[in-house]
């Protein structure tokens, strides 16, 4: 699968910092033309830079750090964002809670007697949801990814393509007006994109540090996001640009 190969190529370049095109060709057992096309995709996302005969990894590119480290970063902001988003969940809702270091805190702020359904690919959400006696819990993804404590991947005939979701509470590695909500993992990206396409309302839960940035792959464009919930540290330039759009911006 092309997206999986590109992700593996990115990982290989990051580990080695500088590699030749022929090294990549032999490593991934594809043609030189295929490697060149894949490299072009990574270059567009500012993941790598081309040098004579090869590529180097861009150190200033947004990268995925360990879940525990990201979970500590901006913790009070993340909890405030989640506390507010919990108020949107109503009895009998069918909701999706995305993997991430902000989204799972939603469940810390919901009445445990509430009747609703949760669809998720997050191990953190699963561990909390099992303590809700009236919740119907549905899990998507068939491969566990330790760095994000999430499940990725699913077969083409998976039920995820048929879900009817009332509200999706999404995380993102980065967000910009031009490129919308994005992340760096192709397999996670496919899940996020499918969920957004199946949801009536999309809530993007991100702290202000994510704004004005772009990661490898867009999973949802700005015009498809109903509400962005963030903190009060958003800069004036971002505020002005968002005021020109139809998205509801909530700062907590």
HELIX and SHEET records of a PDB file:
HELIX    1   1 UNK A    2  UNK A   16  1                                  15    
HELIX    2   2 UNK A   21  UNK A   28  1                                   8    
HELIX    3   3 UNK A   32  UNK A   44  1                                  13    
HELIX    4   4 UNK A   67  UNK A   72  1                                   6    
HELIX    5   5 UNK A   75  UNK A   86  1                                  12    
HELIX    6   6 UNK A  103  UNK A  109  5                                   7    
HELIX    7   7 UNK A  123  UNK A  129  1                                   7    
HELIX    8   8 UNK A  159  UNK A  162  5                                   4    
HELIX    9   9 UNK A  186  UNK A  197  1                                  12    
HELIX   10  10 UNK A  208  UNK A  210  5                                   3    
HELIX   11  11 UNK A  222  UNK A  224  5                                   3    
HELIX   12  12 UNK A  236  UNK A  243  1                                   8    
SHEET    1   A 3 UNK A  18  UNK A  20  0                                        
SHEET    2   A 3 UNK A  54  UNK A  57 -1                                        
SHEET    3   A 3 UNK A  48  UNK A  51 -1                                        
SHEET    1   B 7 UNK A 135  UNK A 139  0                                        
SHEET    2   B 7 UNK A 116  UNK A 120  1                                        
SHEET    3   B 7 UNK A  94  UNK A  97  1                                        
SHEET    4   B 7 UNK A 165  UNK A 170  1                                        
SHEET    5   B 7 UNK A 199  UNK A 205  1                                        
SHEET    6   B 7 UNK A 227  UNK A 230  1                                        
SHEET    7   B 7 UNK A 248  UNK A 251  1                                        
SHEET    1   C 2 UNK A 143  UNK A 145  0                                        
SHEET    2   C 2 UNK A 150  UNK A 152 -1                                        
SHEET    1   D 3 UNK A 174  UNK A 176  0                                        
SHEET    2   D 3 UNK A 180  UNK A 183 -1                                        
SHEET    3   D 3 UNK A 217  UNK A 220 -1                                        
END                                                                             
